[in-house]
Amino acid sequence: MVPERVKRNAYARSYAQLYFWRTHDQKEIDLIEDKDGHLSAFEFKWNERQKTRMPTSFAQTYPNSDFNVINKENFWPFLS
């Protein structure tokens, strides 16, 4: 899904910087978009019932960031 998001950003002329985030104790976030100094975190889970939350260390370090879970119910808006 990340390559499709890269294409979407290019077509929309959105020049967000993209990152992957992981700690030494293996907490991770699949995609971080940094656009104009605002961070949006995206975690990809195909099963919409699977519980997912922002890692505490990320939330404490970046308190003004957004956290979004992308699943099969909401991936089209993420890509459009």
MIRORO-836535 format. One record per residue: x, y, z of N, C-alpha, C in turn; residue number from 1. Coordinates in nm, 2 decimals, always signed. Each point is the difference from the previous one (the first is absolute). Example, Ala and Ser with C-alpha at 12.3 -4.5 7.8 and 13.67 -1.06 7.14 Angstrom:
! MIRORO-836535
n.east; n.north; n.up; ca.east; ca.north; ca.up; c.east; c.north; c.up; pos
+1.32; -0.57; +0.78; -0.09; +0.12; +0.00; +0.09; +0.12; +0.00; 1
-0.04; +0.11; -0.07; +0.09; +0.11; +0.00; -0.08; +0.11; +0.08; 2
This chain:
! MIRORO-836535
n.east; n.north; n.up; ca.east; ca.north; ca.up; c.east; c.north; c.up; pos
+0.08; -0.12; +0.00; -0.08; +0.12; +0.00; +0.09; +0.13; +0.00; 1
+0.11; -0.01; +0.05; +0.09; +0.11; +0.01; +0.04; +0.05; -0.14; 2
+0.03; -0.08; -0.09; +0.03; +0.05; -0.14; -0.12; +0.07; -0.06; 3
-0.12; -0.05; +0.02; -0.11; +0.07; -0.05; -0.02; +0.14; +0.06; 4
+0.03; +0.01; +0.13; -0.01; +0.13; +0.07; +0.11; +0.09; -0.06; 5
+0.11; -0.05; -0.03; +0.11; +0.08; -0.06; -0.05; +0.06; -0.14; 6
-0.06; -0.09; -0.08; -0.06; +0.04; -0.13; -0.10; +0.11; +0.02; 7
-0.09; -0.03; +0.10; -0.11; +0.10; +0.02; +0.05; +0.13; +0.04; 8
+0.11; +0.01; +0.09; +0.06; +0.12; +0.04; +0.06; +0.07; -0.12; 9
+0.07; -0.07; -0.09; +0.06; +0.06; -0.11; -0.10; +0.06; -0.10; 10
-0.11; -0.07; -0.02; -0.11; +0.05; -0.09; -0.06; +0.12; +0.06; 11
-0.02; +0.00; +0.13; -0.06; +0.12; +0.07; +0.10; +0.11; +0.03; 12
+0.13; -0.02; -0.04; +0.10; +0.09; +0.02; +0.02; +0.04; +0.15; 13
-0.02; -0.11; +0.08; +0.02; +0.01; +0.15; +0.14; -0.05; +0.02; 14
+0.08; +0.09; +0.06; +0.14; -0.03; +0.02; +0.03; -0.04; +0.14; 15
-0.08; -0.08; +0.06; +0.02; -0.05; +0.13; +0.12; -0.09; +0.00; 16
+0.08; +0.00; +0.11; +0.11; -0.09; +0.02; -0.06; -0.12; +0.06; 17
+0.05; -0.12; -0.04; -0.05; -0.13; +0.05; +0.11; -0.07; +0.08; 18
-0.05; -0.06; +0.11; +0.10; -0.07; +0.09; -0.07; -0.13; +0.05; 19
+0.09; -0.09; +0.05; -0.04; -0.11; +0.08; +0.05; +0.02; +0.14; 20
-0.07; -0.04; +0.10; +0.04; +0.03; +0.14; +0.01; -0.13; +0.08; 21
+0.11; -0.03; +0.06; +0.01; -0.12; +0.09; +0.10; +0.04; +0.11; 22
-0.03; -0.06; +0.12; +0.08; +0.02; +0.12; +0.09; -0.12; +0.01; 23
+0.10; +0.01; +0.10; +0.08; -0.12; +0.03; -0.07; -0.12; +0.05; 24
-0.11; +0.03; +0.07; -0.08; -0.11; +0.05; -0.12; -0.04; -0.09; 25
+0.02; +0.03; -0.13; -0.08; -0.05; -0.11; -0.15; +0.06; -0.01; 26
-0.02; +0.11; +0.06; -0.13; +0.07; -0.02; +0.02; +0.07; -0.13; 27
-0.11; +0.00; -0.09; +0.02; +0.05; -0.13; -0.13; +0.07; -0.05; 28
+0.02; +0.08; -0.10; -0.11; +0.06; -0.07; +0.04; -0.01; -0.15; 29
-0.10; -0.05; -0.08; +0.03; -0.03; -0.14; +0.04; +0.12; -0.09; 30
-0.07; +0.11; +0.02; +0.03; +0.12; -0.08; -0.02; +0.12; +0.08; 31
+0.09; +0.09; -0.01; -0.01; +0.14; +0.05; +0.01; +0.10; -0.11; 32
-0.09; +0.09; -0.01; +0.00; +0.10; -0.10; +0.03; +0.13; +0.08; 33
+0.10; +0.07; -0.05; +0.04; +0.13; +0.06; -0.03; +0.11; -0.11; 34
-0.11; +0.07; +0.02; -0.04; +0.10; -0.09; -0.01; +0.14; +0.07; 35
+0.08; +0.09; -0.04; +0.00; +0.13; +0.06; +0.02; +0.00; +0.15; 36
+0.08; -0.10; +0.05; +0.03; -0.01; +0.14; -0.11; -0.07; +0.08; 37
-0.10; -0.05; -0.06; -0.11; -0.08; +0.07; +0.02; -0.15; -0.04; 38
+0.01; -0.08; +0.11; +0.02; -0.14; -0.02; -0.14; -0.08; +0.00; 39
-0.02; -0.08; -0.10; -0.11; -0.09; +0.00; +0.05; -0.15; -0.01; 40
-0.04; -0.08; +0.10; +0.05; -0.13; +0.01; -0.11; -0.10; -0.06; 41
+0.04; -0.10; -0.07; -0.09; -0.09; -0.06; +0.04; -0.15; +0.03; 42
-0.09; -0.07; +0.05; +0.03; -0.15; +0.03; -0.10; -0.07; -0.09; 43
+0.05; -0.10; -0.07; -0.07; -0.08; -0.09; -0.04; -0.14; +0.06; 44
-0.13; -0.02; +0.01; -0.06; -0.13; +0.05; -0.12; -0.03; -0.09; 45
+0.01; -0.11; -0.07; -0.10; -0.04; -0.09; -0.13; -0.04; +0.07; 46
+0.01; -0.06; +0.12; -0.11; -0.04; +0.08; -0.05; +0.13; +0.08; 47
-0.11; +0.05; -0.03; -0.05; +0.12; +0.07; -0.03; -0.02; +0.15; 48
-0.02; -0.13; +0.04; -0.03; -0.03; +0.14; +0.13; +0.00; +0.09; 49
+0.11; -0.01; -0.06; +0.12; -0.01; +0.07; +0.03; +0.13; +0.07; 50
+0.02; +0.00; +0.13; +0.02; +0.12; +0.08; +0.14; +0.05; -0.02; 51
+0.02; +0.12; -0.03; +0.13; +0.07; -0.02; -0.01; +0.14; +0.07; 52
+0.11; +0.03; +0.06; +0.01; +0.13; +0.06; +0.14; +0.06; -0.02; 53
+0.01; +0.13; +0.01; +0.13; +0.07; -0.01; +0.09; -0.05; +0.11; 54
+0.13; -0.03; -0.04; +0.09; -0.04; +0.11; +0.02; +0.12; +0.09; 55
+0.01; -0.03; +0.13; +0.01; +0.11; +0.10; +0.12; +0.08; -0.02; 56
+0.11; -0.06; -0.03; +0.13; +0.08; -0.02; -0.02; +0.10; -0.12; 57
-0.07; -0.04; -0.10; -0.02; +0.09; -0.11; -0.09; +0.12; +0.04; 58
-0.11; -0.04; +0.07; -0.10; +0.10; +0.04; +0.07; +0.11; +0.10; 59
+0.09; -0.05; +0.08; +0.07; +0.09; +0.10; +0.10; +0.09; -0.08; 60
+0.07; -0.06; -0.10; +0.10; +0.08; -0.07; -0.06; +0.10; -0.10; 61
-0.12; -0.04; -0.06; -0.06; +0.08; -0.10; -0.15; +0.02; +0.04; 62
-0.03; +0.08; +0.10; -0.13; +0.01; +0.06; -0.11; +0.06; -0.10; 63
+0.04; +0.08; -0.10; -0.09; +0.06; -0.09; -0.02; -0.08; -0.13; 64
+0.04; -0.12; +0.00; -0.01; -0.08; -0.13; -0.14; -0.07; +0.00; 65
-0.03; -0.03; -0.12; -0.13; -0.08; -0.03; +0.04; -0.15; -0.01; 66
-0.09; -0.09; +0.04; +0.02; -0.14; -0.01; -0.12; -0.06; -0.07; 67
+0.02; -0.07; -0.11; -0.10; -0.06; -0.08; +0.02; -0.14; -0.03; 68
-0.10; -0.09; +0.02; +0.01; -0.14; -0.04; -0.07; -0.01; -0.13; 69
+0.07; -0.05; -0.10; -0.05; -0.03; -0.13; -0.03; -0.14; -0.02; 70
-0.13; -0.03; -0.04; -0.04; -0.14; -0.02; -0.08; -0.01; -0.12; 71
-0.06; -0.12; -0.03; -0.07; -0.02; -0.12; -0.13; +0.08; -0.01; 72
-0.04; +0.05; +0.11; -0.12; +0.09; +0.00; +0.03; +0.14; -0.04; 73
+0.12; +0.05; +0.02; +0.03; +0.14; -0.02; +0.12; +0.03; -0.09; 74
+0.05; -0.10; -0.07; +0.12; +0.02; -0.07; -0.02; +0.09; -0.13; 75
-0.12; +0.00; -0.06; -0.01; +0.08; -0.12; +0.01; +0.15; +0.03; 76
-0.06; +0.05; +0.10; +0.03; +0.14; +0.03; +0.14; +0.03; +0.03; 77
+0.08; -0.09; +0.06; +0.14; +0.02; +0.02; +0.08; +0.01; -0.13; 78
-0.05; -0.07; -0.10; +0.07; +0.00; -0.13; -0.05; +0.10; -0.10; 79
-0.11; +0.07; +0.03; -0.06; +0.10; -0.09; +0.01; +0.14; +0.05; 80
